[in-house]
Amino acid sequence: MKLLVIAPHFEPDVAPTGVVITRVVEELAARGHSIEVVTAFPWYREHKVEPAYRGRLVRYEDTPWGRITRINPFAPSDKRNITRRAAAFAAFSVVSAFVGGRGDPIDGVLAVSPPLTLGVSGRLAARLRHAPLVFNIQDVFPDIAIELGVLTDRRLIAVARSLERYCYRRADVVTVLSDDLADNVRSKMEDPEKVRVIPNFVDTDVIRPQNRMNAYRTEHDLGHRTVVMYAGNVGLSQSLDTVLDAATALAYEEELVFVINGQGASRQELERKAKGMSNVVFVDMQPHERVPEVLAAADIHLVPLRKGLGRHSVPSKTYSILAAGRPLIAAVDRDSEIARIVDVSGAGVTIEPDDGEAMAKTIRELIDSPDRLVEMGAAGRSYVETAASPQAVALAYENLFRELGNRPGS
């Protein structure tokens, strides 16, 4: 088959969504398919285009399996400015539709959200190239923006809701990562049967249990201390103030250190609040190839989401933590997919979101039970080894496009 993928991130960009989509494309290519990718210049790490890609609007890269077209994302420096972000998404989406819509007929288009506007890009490209559209939802927008209080203007909310319904209606199939995200999306659709669940995955060959005493610990002077880590986007969705509250409550533990590894819109403010806290260490986002090492350096990982967001998002870091054989504390809504994964796998503990006291208490209990930490890590690794693999996810998309191609009138 000949397929077109329109996504906001693709390697070498380090965004988790880009890592997932890159692997799906590679697996589809390994199965003999020809693929065009339309994506943005790498920009996720610093929220600005990386130096090697600056000064151009579009850049083309030929690969053994097809072509990658990279477009300037027009990313604003302030992620909190919703107007500028919307304008950037719109500009990127317009160029994506123009680039993706050129060419001969193909067998399918896969468009990835967020941003939601890529649903429109995908639809236009699919129409121009006489192909079915699969719209993949990684996070449900505008729900997350509304929950965070970033989007409050009723008129803008109405516009965003209309755009969301349009994208769902015009897609041939909408794919989501979990059953609770499926329930959310189906509740907004005229034809809920169009929603399919295809989860994300983790490469268990790349991310494996490793010795905790590694170069990462040496570089950041962590020594033999117990490391409680948050690794990921330091943004608005993550309840990282809760992590500082827990660190404050446990400051008397001299052999305990909290590591916040990553960058994002909230990093500067978080560092300001943590000033003077000797048990909190901030580390910049690491290259993708060091992710297994970063994950291995922690004794306990944290997956915190603000209250209400667990029903709209499934952080891919959850699977990576399990693959690394490390236990986790998930500060998320009890009825979320993340909580279900933690409960079913036995890989950690779920606590209420935005509760620093509960987080501190749980950390205290876990570090007092080292055998339990080992058991949780092993249980997580065992669970993820039997969960969705990259090959299985790629096959699911292949079968989906074949099904759409065999529909009457296609």
N, C-alpha and C positions, 0 to 999 in steps of 0.2 A: 504494500500500500504506500501511497504518497500522502504524508500528513504535514500539517502546519501547526506549530505550537507557538502561542503568543503568551509570554510570561514576563512578569516584572523583573525577575532575577534569573541569572544563569551563570554557572561557573565561568570565569574565576571569581565572580561575586560570591560573598560569603554568607548571604542571607540563607537561613534554613530552608525556606521555600525553594530557593534557587538550587540548593544541593539536591533536594528531592526531585525537582523537575529534570535536572541534569541527568540524574541516574535513570529516571524513567525513559528519557530520550535515548540514553546509551543502551538500555535493555531492549527497547523497540528496534534500535538500529541493529543490535546483535541478532534480532529475529528476522532481519532482512528487509526492513522497511526504510524508505527514503524520507528524510525529515527536513523541513525548513523550520528554523527557530527565529522568532522575532522577539527581541528582548532589549533591556536597557544596558547602557554602559555600566560597568561595576561602580557602585556608589554607596553600598550599604554600610561599609565599615566606618567611614567618617561623615556620612550623609552628604557627600559631595563626590563628583566624578573623580575617579582615580587619575593621577597625572598622565599616565600613558594613553588615556582615552580622551583627553581634553582637546578642544579646538575644532571639533567636527560635529556635524549633526547626525551622520549615519556612517557606520563602518561595517564592512562585509568580511566574513571569514569563511572560507571553504573548508569542509571536513570530508572524511571518507564517506560519511553517511548523508551529506547534504550541505546546507549553508546556514550560517548564523548571521543574522542582520542585527546589529546593535544600534540603538537609538539614544540620543541624549535624553535623560529622564527629566530634565528641567527641575531638578530637586531643589526646593527651597532650603535655606540653612536652618530655619526654625520649623521643626516638625509640629509645633503647637499652633502654628498659624494655619487654620483650617481652610481659609480662603485661598492662600497661596498654594497649599498642598492640592486643593481641588483643581486649581488652574494648571498646576504641573501635571497632575494625572490626566486632565483633559487633553493637554498638548501632546503628551506622550502617546495617549490613546489614539488621537487623530493620526499622528504619523504612523503608528503601528497598523492602523486599519489601511492606510494608503499603501504601505510597504507589503503587508500581508495579503492584500487584495490583488496584487499584480501576479500574473502568471497563468499557467494552464490549469484546467480543472484538476482537483485532487480528491482524495477519498475521505478526508476529515480534517476538522479544525478543533484543537484543544486550547481553550482560553482560560487563564488562571486569574482568580480574584482573591484578595485585593491587588490592585484597585478595581472597584466595581465597574468602572468605565471600560475595562478591557472586555466586558461582556458585550458592549456595543461594537468594539473593534472586531471581536470574534465573529459577531453576527454579520457585519458588513463584509469581512473577508470571506466568510463561508458562502454568502450569497453571490459574491463576485466570482468565486471559484467553484460554484455548484457543488458544495460539500455540506454534510451535516455538521452541526456545532455541538461539542461537549463543553459545558461551562463548569469548571472545577472551582469549588469554594473552599479555600483554606481557612479563612475567618469570615464570619457573617457580618457584613456591613450593610446598613449603617448602625446595626444594633450595638456594636462595640463602642463606636464613637458616642452614641447616645448614653450608654451606661457610664462611660467615663466623664460625661459632662462636657466633652469637647464640642459636640454638636448640640446646641440648645435652641437655635432659632427655628421656630415652628415651620416657617416657610421653607427653609433649607432642608429640614427633616422631611417635609412633604415631597420636595423634589427628589431627595435621596431615596425615599420609599417608592416613588413612582419609577425611578431608574432601576431599582432593584427588581420590582415586579416586571418591568419591561424585559430585563435581561433574562429572568427566569422563563418568561413566556416565550421569548424568541429562541431560546436554546432548544435543541432536540432532546438533550439529556442534561441534567444537572447532577454533578457528582459532589459528594461531601465526605468528610473523614470519619463520621461516627453516626450512630443512631439518633443521639440527641440533636446533633446539627441537622440531621434529616428531618426530624419532627419540626424543627424551627422553620426550615425552608418550605416543607410541604404545607405548613399552615398559611403560607403566603401565595400559594399557587392554585391556578384553576385546574391544573392537571397534576396532582401529587404523584402519579405513577411515573412521572419523568425523573424522579429523584432516585439516584443509586448511591450506595455506600461503597466507596473504595478507600480504605485507610492509607495513611502514609506508612512508612517503613523505616527500618534502619539496617545498614549493612553490617551484619554481625561478623563478617570476615575482617572488616576494617576496624571496627570498634569492639575490642575484646578486653576482658579483665587483665589488668597489668599491675605491676608493683607500684604501690603508692609513693615510695621514695624514688622520685625521678628528677629530671632536670628542671621541670617546672617548679617544684618545691625549692630546689637549690637557688634558682634565679630570683625567687621572690621571698627568700629567707623564711620559709615556712617550717623548715626543720622537721622534727618528729611530732609537732603539735597536731592536735585533732583539728581537721579542716572541715568547716561547714561552708559549702559553696553554692552561690547562685551563678550560673554561667548562661549568658544569653543576652537578649536585647534589654538594655536599661531604659525602658520606656514607660509610657503612661499606663499600660495595661497591667504591669507587674507591680505588686504591692510591696515594693522594696523598703518603704518606711517601716514596715513590719519587721523586716530583717534587722534594721538598726535598733528597733525596740528590743528585739530578742538579744542582740549583742550587748545592749546597755544592761539588760537584766542579768546577763551572764558574764559581766566584766570581771567578776572576782575569779573566774576560771583562767588561771594564768597559762594553761596549756591548751586553750581553745582559741581558735582564730576564725573569723568570718572573712571569706573571700568573695568579692563581687567582680566577676570577670565578664567584661563586655562594655559596650558603649551604646548611647542612645540619648533621647531627648531629656531624660531625667538625671543623667549622670552628674552633670555639674552641680545641680541642686542637692543631690544625694551626698556628694563629696563635701559640700558646704556643711550639711547637717552632721556629717560624721567627723568633722574636724576635731582633733584631739582624742579621738577614740583609738586607742592603741591596739585594740583587738579586731579592727576592720581594715582590710587591705583591698585596694582597688587595682585591678589589672586590666590593661587594654585587651580588646578582642584579639584572639590569636589566629594565625593562619589555619585554614581548614585541615591541613595535614597534621596539626598538633592537637586536634580535638580529642583523640583517644588519650593522649598524655594528660591533657587538662582534666578530663573526666576522672582519670585514674588517681589524680593527686588528692581528690577529696575523700573524706571519710563518710560524709553525709551530704547529699544534694538537696537543694530547695527548688520547688516549683510553685511559686506564689502568683496567684491571679486575683485581681480585685473582685469583690463580691459581685456576682451576677455575670461575670465574663466566662465562667467555665462552661456555660451552655452555648457559647458562641465561638469557642476556640479550643483547639487541641494542640498545645505546643509540641513540636516534633522532638524537642529536647528530652521529653519524657522517655521516649523509646531509646534514645542514645544513652541515657543514664542507666537504664535497665541492661543494655548491651554491655556496658562497662562493668557490670557486676557490682554496682554501688547502690546502697539503700537511699531512699528519698523521703522527704516530707513534703506532701502536697497540700498547700494551703489554698483550697479551692472549694467551690460549691459541692455539696454532698451528692447532688443529682447529676454530676457532670461525667463525661467520658473519662477524664483523668482519674477521678475518684474510683470509677469502676475498674480501670486498669490496675490501680494500686491494690484494690481489695481482692481482685481475682488473682493477681500475680503473687500477692504476699510480699511485694518488694519494698513496702514502706508503710507509712502512716498518713492518713488524711486528717487534717484539722480544718477548723473553720477559717475562712479567709479574713484578712485584715485584723488578726488577733495576735499581737506580739507576745502576750503573756502565754498563750497556748503554745506558740512556737518555741519559746524558751523552755517551757516545762517539758515538751516532747523531746527537744534536743538533750536536755538534762537526763531524761529517762533512757534515751538511746545510748548516750556515751557511757552510762553506767552499766550497759548490757552489751559488751563487745561481741559476745557470741551471737546475740540477736542480730547485730549489724551484719555479721558474716552470713547468717542464714538468709536475711532479706536480700542481700546482694546476689547470692547464689539463686534464690527463687526468681529474682528479676531476670537474670541471665537465661535461666531455663525457660521462662515464659516467652521472652522475646525471640528465642531461637525457633519457637513453633508458631510465632505470629507471622503477619504478612511479610514476605520477602520482596526485594526489588523485582525479582523475576515474576512473582505472582501478581504484583501490581501492574507491571507492564503487560502481562498476559490479559489481565482484566480489561485494560484499555484497548488492547488489540481486539479482543472478542466483542467489546462494545461497539467499536467502529465497524467491524464486520456485520454485526447485527443491524446497525443503522443502514449500512450499504445494501442489505438484503431486504429492507422494507419496501413495500409497493410504492412506486413512484420515485424511488431514489435513483 
